[in-house]
Amino acid sequence: MNTKQQKMEAFGRLLDVMDELREKCPWDRIQTMESLRNLTIEETYELADAILENNLEEVRKELGDIILHIVFYAKIASEEGLFDIADVLDGINKKLVYRHPHVFGNRKVKDAGEVIENWEEIKMTEGNKRVLSGVPVSLPAMIKAHRIQDKVRAVGFDWDNRDDVWEKVREELNEVRTEILNNRREQLESEFGDLLFSIINAARLYQIEPETALEKTNKKFIRRFNYLEDKARESGLNIKDLEIGEMEALWDEAKSELK
């Protein structure tokens, strides 16, 4: 592994490269924070994909892309006299020290749960007057629901016994069924939302990241369906020509072959 000095030199080279790109590259020269925003989101999702696939070489590459974006934003800000990369790093250093008094101070904690509680308590003293004020508006809905539940848990709004959450899930499921039976379409969306929120809550209580769990299921479904489609094609058939029984047989075969 590289020494601390080598790491600092590598970061310095990135800053030099960014300076030169901003001066000499026509594309880099015209970029703004707003024009980079969607690209940054894309890079973040590419990193998330690489992590789920456990492709460490891709993780390394995608981390580089994200660090480049961070340096790029700081470079743009420095040109406008707002802040530079040193200000960015100083800010996160100060925040980490301040929000970890159990590491850099005298505060005692018994476990990771208490660390989270302290974190939210400290954030409230920094100007976040509402517990949920720090939840980004643009987060995907499932991640946002999980984050909301995590933040209210940190101030004590949570189940005393996690097994009790299943009664809430059953209650919400019954309410969905009631709206379907009564053909009340205007209420059905709301009840489905409540059901999903309760299932996400259950996942959280059992230390499961619902977004990660669902994405793994998405990938598993795609692999199995691709297998089904390939098998149909090998037989000279269009997948649409298969009977449901044939599809189910191939699906079971895919489940066995693609464990």
C-alpha positions, 0 to 999 in steps of 0.5 A: 500500500502507498504511504501517506506521503504518496497519497498526498502527492497523488492528490496533488497531481489530481489538483494539477491535472484539474487546473490544466484541464480547466485551462486547456480543455474546451469541454472542461472549461465550459462546465458549471456545477449545474452541468456536472450535477447529473454526471455526478449522480450517474457516477454515484450509481455506477459506484453503487453498482460496482459495490453490489457486484463486488467488482473491486477494480470497478469500485476503484475506478468509480471512486476516482471518478467521484473524487474528480467530480469533488475536485471539479466542483471545488475548482469552479468555486475557487474561480468564483472566489467562494471556496477551494478544495482546502476549505472543503477538506477543512470543513469535513475534518472539523465536522468529523471531530466535532460530531465524534466527541467519543473519539476526540473528546471525553464522551462515552458511548456503549455501541454504534446505536448510541453514536447515531443518537449522539450524531443526531443530537449534535446536528440539532445544535448546529441549526437543524431545528427539525429532526427530518430537516436534513433528509435530502428532498431528491433522494429516491423514495425507498432510500428516503423512507429508510433515512426518515425512519433511521433519523426518528429512531435516533430520537427514540421514535421506534418500536420497543420490540422489533417483532411488533412491526409485523402486526403493522405490516399485516394491518397495512396489507389488510387496508390495501385489500380493503381498498381493492375489494371496495374498488376505491382507487383514490385511496389505493395508492396511499395504502400501497405507500403505507404498506411499502413504508411499513415493509421498509421499516421492518427491513431496517429493524432487522438490519437489512438495507431495503434498497440494496435488498431490492436491487439484488432481487432485481439483478437476480430476476434479470439473470433468470429472465435472460436465461429463460429468454435464451433457452426459448431462442435456442429452441427457435422460439420467441419468448412470447410464444411460450405457454405459461407452464413452459415459462414456469418450467424454464424459470425453475430451471433458471433458479436451479442453474443460476444459484 
